Amino acid sequence: MIQKTLTTLVSSFIICSSVFSQDIIQSKYYPTDIFRYPLDLPPSTAGSFGELRANHFHSGLDFKTNQRIGYPIYAVMDGYISRLRIQFGGFGRAVYITHPNGYTSVYGHLDRFSPEIEKVIRAYQLEHQSYVVDFPLDPLQMRIFKGQVFAWSGNAGASAGPHLHFEMRDSKTEETVNPQLFGLTIPDKVPPTILSIATYHLNGAPFSEKTPHMFLPVTGAGNSYRLKNNQPVHLSGEVGFGITVHDMNSVSPNRNGVYSIELKLDGNTVYTYVNERFAFDQTRAINSHIDYPAFLTSKRWMQKCFILPGNNSKLYPQAVNRGLINFTDDAMHDVEFVIKDVAGNTSTLAIKVQSSKTDIKPFQPAGTLFKYDQQNEFSADNVKVVIEPGNLYDNLDFNYAKLPAKPGTYSATYRIHNKFTPLHDGFDLWIKPDNSIGKLASKAVLVSTAGNAYAGVYEDGYVKAECRFFGDYYIKVDTVPPVITPVNIAEGKSMKALPSITMRMSDNLSGVKSYTGTIDGKWVLIEHDYKTKLLRYYFDAGFKPGKHTFELIVTDNVDNVSKYSATFYR
C-alpha cells in the first residue's frame, strides 16, 4: 500500500510572510531591517545561496560589480572584525565581521583592505613568514561601524570574475544563512524553471549508478509545467523522484539555484528541501543530494527528492520515509512538485502515477556489502581499505579488482570500487609496493588513473594515504623537485624600472607544499596568484637601492626541494 503515515512540516518550522510577497518555508525569523547592503550598487547577483556547485553548495550571494574591481565595501552593521584570511584559492582575501545580534558577515574575493587592516595582516604574515594566513582578532582590537568602508571589491582567489562573495553566518554555530532572509533581497518576479524529472526504482537496494531510472522531459511556461507526453507514469515498488530546476531573478540573466523543493503525494508533503542554512562540514553532501552518476556522465544537475540514509545535512526539514514512496496498490495517484525561489515565486509540476503490484526480490550484493553507519575494512593481496563511519551516504556494494601494473609504477593497479560513488571526506588506502621501490619508498605517491595524487606514508611495508575518491590506484615515486621559472628576473639584471619580482613554480606529481623567499637573507612576502599561478614580490617605496640577492625555495609534498637564486640591482 501507499504509505499512510504522512506528516506536515515539523512544528518548529514556520511560514514567513513579512519579508516577501509570498510565503516561503523558514525555521525561524531573521532581522530584516537592521543590515544594509555591502555595496552601493543596485543589487544584482551572479550566484545564489545554496546554488549547486561542484562538490559544494554555494554558501552566500555573489554580488555583481559591473565586471570591475575597486568598489567600496561597507560594513552591513556595527560590530568588530573577528577574522582575517588570505588564501591561495578560495575567497582569496576575506574579512569576517561579528555583530552584536549573533550573526557574522563575511566578504570574499576582495582586492585590497583599508590601511588599518592591511597593517594587521602584514604584521601577522611577517611573524609567521607566510603569505597564506587565517587568524582571529580580539573583540576590542578592531571595532567597525555600519556603513564604514573597510575594503574594496576584487577578483582574488578562486573567482570566475570580479564580484563580491557575501555571507551571513550564525556566530555561535558558524552555519551559513541565506542573506536574503535578512532583508538583503534581490528584485525578483521570475518563477523557477522546471526542466525535467526522474524516477528511481530502489526496492530496498542502495542507490548507485546501477539504480534503474527514467529521465522524463517536461514542458510548460510561466509557473505551470507538465510532462511532455502528458500521460500517467506507471510505477511499482519503492520509488524515489528527482527534478532538474533553475531560477532567475528580475535583474540578472544568470541561472541560479532555487530556494525550496517540495514533493507531494495525493496532496500530502512527503519531502522538503530548503536553502535556509547549512553547516560547512556538510556542504560536500551535495554529491548525495544530486544524482552523482548522472552529473559525472552528462553534467546533469538532477536533484534527488529523497534522502540517502548517510546524508546528515540540515537542508531537509521534513521527510516521510526519507522521501521514498511505495507504489503497490494498483491505484492512480497524484504527485506534485512545488518549487519556490526565495522571493516566493512558485512553479509546479503535477503528474499522474499509476501504481501496480510487483514482486520485489531482496537485494543481494555482488561484492562486499559496506554499511554507511559502520567502519568498513577490506583487505586483499597487497591492498587494504578502511572507510570510517560518516563517509558513505548509503550502503555500498563494494567491488574490487587487481589489474596489471602500468609501466613506470611500483605496484599493481588496484580497482577500489568506482568513481560513481561519492565519499564525504575520504578513505584510507594501503598499497604494498613491489621490491624494486627500495629506498624510494619515502618518495611514494598513490596515484589514480583519474589524475588524483596523494603523498604517501611508508609504514609496515605499505604506502598509506587518505584518498578523496574511489578509482583505480597504483604507486609511483616522485623524485623530481619542483620547477622554478623566473619570469622577469635574471642574474645581474637591473630591476629598477619594475614594480615586482615575478616567478612561476610547478610540480610534476605530488604537488607544491610550501615556498619561501628571501632578499639578502631576510624573509619577504611573496604573493601567489590563483589564476595566473604567478609568484610576485612587490617592491615598496622604502626598498633600498643597490645590489641585492633574491632566493626562492620551493618544497613539494614528498620533500623534494628546488632553489633559485639571483643577484639583481635596484
Protein Blocks (a to p, Z undefined) as FASTA:
>chain_A
ZZfbdcdddfkbccdfklmmbdcddfbdcdfklbccfbdcdcddfbdehiacehiacfbd
cddehhpahiacddfbgcddfbdcddfklnopacddddfkopacddehifbdcfklmmmm
mmmmmmnopabdcddddfklmgcdehiafbdcdfehjdfbdcdddddddfklopacdfkl
nopacddfbdcddfbdcdddfkopacdfklccdddddddehjbccdfklpacddehjddd
ddddddddfkbcbdcddfbdcddeehiafbdcddfbccfklmmmmmmmpcfklmmmnopa
cddfbdcfklccfkbmbceehhpacdfeopacddddddddfkopacdddddddddddddd
ddddfbdcddfkbccddddehiacdddehiacbdcddddddddddehiabdcddehjfkl
ccfkbccddddddfklmmmlmmgccddfkopacddddeehiacdddfbgcdddddddfbd
cddddfkbcehiafklpcbdcdddddfklopfbdcddeehiacdddddfklopacddddf
klcgdjdddddddddfkopacdddddddZZ
